[in-house]
Amino acid sequence: MPIILGIDPGSRVTGFGIIQVGNGLPANKPKYITSGCIRIKQDSLDLKLKQIFDSVGELILEFKPDEFAIESVFLSKNADSALKLGQARGAAIVAASHYALPVSEYPARKVKQSVVGTGAADKSQVQHMVKMMLGLKINPQADAADALAVALCHANTSQGLIHLQGATTIARGRLR
């Protein structure tokens, strides 16, 4: 049963969400493991990126995910913001690669479409649907909900690929 680490990158707050999916769960319902936010305390860019890298690495070592999913960069009107977001994503992706995790990237619209049913959903709709899909008692914090939505999107995409290929499982990023 794969464990998926989802990341919603940010240069000030990086959300994370960890779920487990697979045949052993009732009706292939995803199981919530944990979620939260990495609050970046550093001022300089190099230390911010190091904190993201180190924090994602700690999550990988503690929860031992099998797969890593991250939101891809969206085009922004502010080039500086887009660049910082890309650098935060890079730090998280390098952490996943350092621990030999297969990395999957999903655009924000696809994540929202997968979880809410529309790519134009707002943060409160994503929070509500994540809460419902994972059977949580309260809405997760917005960045954590986005990261859980990335993990759920990956789970939905992976399961769809398995069925399309006629395979029965996916292990280490390969259909079997």
Secondary structure by P-SEA (a helix, b strand, c coil): cbbbbbbbccccbbbbbbbbbcccccccbbbbccccccccccccaaaaaaaaaaaaaaaaaaccccbbbbbcccccccaaaaaaaaaaaaaaaaaaaaaccbbbbbcaaaaaaaccccccccaaaaaaaaaaaacccccccaaaaaaaaaaaaaaaaaaaaaaaaccccccccccc
